Amino acid sequence: MTTREQVLEALKGVKDPVSGGDIVSVGLVRALTVENGAVRFVLEIDGKHANVMEGARASAETLVKGMDGITSVSAMMTAHSQKAPPDLKGTGGAKSAPKGPERVPGVDHIVLIASGKGGVGKSTVAANLATALAAEGRRVGLLDADIYGPSQPRMLGVSGRPDSPDGKIILPLRNHGVTMMSMGLMMPEDQAVVWRGPMLMGALQQMLGQVQWGALDILIIDLPPGTGDVQLTLGQKYVVDGAIIVSTPQDVALMDARRAIAMFEKMETPVIGMIENMSTHVCSECGHEEHLFGHGGVAAEAAKLGVPLLAEVPLHLDIRLAADAGAPIVVSAPESAQAAPYRTVAKALVEQGLA
């Protein structure tokens, strides 16, 4: 069985065309893992050298593929930028104008599914909304941007690794009418992604810019919770048509949801509306209805902020079981009361011209 140390030693035979040293000694090789013959690693490079470094990446991938016991290799590049030194003499040339947000080629609309707090069911909403839009006849993509905690492969019933025929373009996977990409497809299910910000951002930009999404009416992006690097990068680099905020009715979740909304306002990203998740629970035995997390808090917050309340989704066992089984409730029981809120939101997006 080939070890991580043996792979690193082999990679010392690949030259860094920029520095002249080998890619291991100069510190370009990051996040290298070897598991059951599958090797994955990242080359963290200076963004301005991306073209010249592609040859080194391809050489590294070919070299490792030739090692005994290696069944597959995934070598990705992530870029960091270096600031130019200050012009102390004041004689520097004119600076080029910063590039504004750009559209992802082939994608008509991008809608973010966000929450301020983790654990409010945002990913379940994203998976069900994507499949509901597909049921409406829309061409739908779903990007799992929660890189530290990817869950969409399980929820959409997708497994296997995406192919990359030329080592540059990544072919996404597809199920239930949804084209999907997730870091969860690139890593073993039980392995943590331990990356710093620049590597995280590089992976995100590759999943947007180097994935062959094809022609999509809408790309749903399942964001990580909070107001961090992923949200900022998306808002600054890509044209985003709007965000949907998911929250439970309880005060703690609403407090964090307000922070998420404030962030989108600063980034000038429209808030399409809010979804109250886990809104109510009806006992399957006696039919008694309980509001375990309170009720109406999201509706009141939406009214206060002047944005629509898009749906109230119940806390129901069938929704959880469907997600765990890889067939969201919209797919497994499309006519059920549990699927109805997601289908309502999907139809609203179509009517608004966002899908």
N, C-alpha and C positions, 0 to 999 in steps of 0.2 A: 504494500500500500504506500503510495507516494505521500510524503509528508509536506507540511507547510514549509519547513526549513529547506527541503529539497527543491521546492518550486522557487523559493527566494534565491537559492544558490544558482539555479538555472537562469533566472531573470537577470542575473548579473552579467550575462552574456549579451544583453541588449543595450546598445549604446544610446545615450541621450544626445540627440543631434544638436541641442542647444548648448549644453555645458561641456560635452565631450566625455563625461564620465558615464558609468553605467546607471540604469534607471533605479536600481536599488540603492546604491551608495549615495546618490544625490537626493534620495528621499521622495521620489515620485510615486512609488508603489504604496498604496494605502488599502486598508480594509480587505486584506487578502485572506480568503478562507478556502480550505480544502475539505470537502465532505463527500464521502462515497464516490470519489472519482470526479466530482464536479468542482471546478476551480473558478473563483470569482475574485476580481480585484479591480481597483480604481487607480488610474494614473492622474494625480493632481498636478495640473500644469498651469503655466501662465497662459491666459486666454489668447494673447496676441501670437502665440506660437502653435495654435491649434492645428493648422494645416500641416506644418512640418512634423508635428508630433504624431500625426495619424500613422505614419510609416512605422514609428517605434511601437505604437499600440498594436498594429497588425503583426509586426514581427514577434512581439511578446506573446500574443495569442497563438500564433503558429508554433512557436517554440514549445510552449506548455502543452499544446495539443499532441505534440510528438512524444511526450514523456509516457513511460510505461504506467498503465493503470488509470490514465486520465481519460474520462469519457466525454467531458464537455468543458468548455472554457468561455467565460464571459469577462471581457476586459472593456471597461468603460472609461471615458475621460471626463474629468470635471475640471473646470477652469476657475482660477482666482485671478483677480486683476491687481496690478501694482500701480500705485499712484506715482505720477511723475514727480521728480524733485521740484521744490519751489524755485521759481525764477527769481533768484536773489538780485540779479542785475536789472530786472525789469525789461529784458530785451527778447523775451520769448515770443514765439510766433503766435498767431491768432488761434484760439481754441475752436475746435469744431463744435457746432451746436449739438447738445445732447439729443439722442434719439428718443422720441416719445414712445408710448405704448404701441405695440404692433399686434396685428391679428395673427392667429395661428392659421397657416395655409389650409384652405379647404373647409375650415370651421366657420359656420355662419354666426353662431352665438355661443358665448360662454356664460354659464350660470354657476355661481359658487353656492355650495351648501355649507353653512358655517354655524358655529356655536361658540359662545364664550367659555363654556364649561364642558369638560369631558363627561361621558356617560349619560348624555341626554337623548341618545338615539339618532344622532345626526347621520351616521353611516347607513343605518337601516332606512332612514328617509331617503338618502341619496340613491340607494339600490332600488327601492320601490318606485321612486320618481322616474329613474332612468328606464326601468322596464315598463312603466305606465306610458311614458312618452313613446317608446317603441311600439306599444300596443295601439297607439294613436296613428301609427304609420310614419312616425318621424325617424330620421336617421340619427341615431344617438350614440355618443361616446361617453364613457365614464372614466375619469382619471382619479385614482386613489392617491391623493397628495398627502395623506397622513403617513409619511414615510417611516416614522418610528413605530407606528401601530397600525399597519395595513390590515384591513378586514374584508375588503371587497372580493378578493378571490374566493373566500369561503362563502360569502353571501350570494355571489352570482354563480357558484358552482363551477369555477374555472380552476384548472390545474395545468401543470406543465410550464415549460419555459418558453418565452417568446423567441422566435427565430430572428437572426440578423444575417441575411445572405451575404451582404457586402461588408459587414463589420461596422457599418455606420447607421443605416436605417433599421429600426426595430419594428417587427411586425406584431401588432397587438393581438390579443386573443378575443374570442367572441362567444357569447352565449345569451340566450333569451332575447335575441335581437339587439344586443348592446355590445359595442366594441369597447374593450376594457384594457387598461394598463395599470399596473400596480407594482411597487417595489416588492410586495409580497410574492410576486411571481419570480423574482430574481434571487431570492434568499430562501434558505430552508425555513419552514414554518416556525420552528422553535428557536431560531437564531435572532438575536437582537441586532439592530442597526446602530452602531456606535460611531457616529460621524459628527464632526464639527460643522458649523454653519456653512462654510464655503463648499464642502462636499455635498451637503444637503441641497444647496441651491443649484449646484451643478447637475445633480441627479434630476431635480425637478425640471430644469430647463431642457435636459435631454429627453425627458418623458413627454414634454410638450413639442419640442422642435425636431426631434429625431425619430419620433414614432410616426409610422405611416397611418395616420388617422383616416385618410381618405376624405370623401365629401360627407360632412356632417351638418345636419340642421342645428344641432345643439351638442355641446360638450359640457356635461355635468362634472364639476370638480368637487370631490369630497375633501374638505379641508381638515387639517388637524385642529383641535380645540385651541382657543386662545387668540392672541394678537401678535404673532411672531413673524419669523423670517419668511415663511411660505406665503402668508397673506400679503406682506409688503412686496415681495418679489413679483407676485402675480399682478398686484395693482400698479406697479411701476413699469413692468416690461410688456404686459399684454393688455389688449382691449377686452375689458370685462363688461358684459351687458347688465349684470345685476347679481345680487346676493340674496339668498333666502336664509333667514335666521331661525334655527331650531332651538327650542327651550322647553323645559318642563315648567309647570306653573309655580313652583316653589320660589321663594324670594332669593335664595342663594343663586339659583340658575339664572333668574332674571337680572340680577345684579351684574353677572358676567356677560349676559346677552347685551346689556346696555353698552358695555365696553366694546364689544364686537361691532355694534352699530355705530358707535362713535368713531371707531377706526375706519370703517367704510366711508363715513361722511368725510373724514380727513383726506381719504384717497379719492374722493369724488366718485365712488362706486355706488350706483343706485341700489337701495334696499327694496327688493320686489315685494317682500312681505315677511310675515312670521308664521311659524307653525308651532302649535302647542302639542307637544308629544307627551304620551303617558297622561292624557288629559283626564281619563276616568277609567275605573275598573268595574266590570260587572261580573259578579260571582257566577261561575258556570254551574254551580249546584242549586243556588236558591234565587239567582237573578237580582240580588241586592246590588245596588250601584254605590260605589265609594270613590271619593276623590282623594286618592292616597297622597298626592303631592299638592293638594289644594286645587282650586279650579278658577278659571277666568283671569288669572294673573297675566297670561300672555295677551289675551284679548284687550285687557285694560292698558297694557304697555304699548300694544300696537296702536290703539286709539290715541294714546298720549303722544306717540311719535308721528302720528299721521300716516301710518303704513297699513296695508290690509292684513287682516288675520286670514291666512290662506286655508287653514284646516285645523281641526282638533282631532288628533289621532289617539285612539284608546290604548290603554295598557292591556294587551291581550296575549295569552299564551300562544295562539296560532301564529301571530306575527313573529314571535321569537323563534318558534320551531321552524317556520318556513325559511327564515334567514339562515339558521344554523344548517339547514338541509341543502342550501344552495339554490333554492327556488323561492324568491321573494313572494309574499302573500299575493301581490298583484298577478304573479304568474301561476301560483299553485291554487289560488281561489279567487279569480278575478271578479266574480260577482258577489263576493262576501261583503258584509258591512265593514270588515276590517280593511279591505282593499279600497273602499269607496273614497276615503279622504285623499289618498295618493292620486287616484284617477281624477279627482276634482282639481287638484293642483296642476296636474299635467294638462288638462283641458284649458285651464286658465292661462298657462304659458303659451299654448298654441294660439289661443284667442288674442293674446297680447302681441303676437308676432315674434316671440322669443324662442320659438322652436318650429 
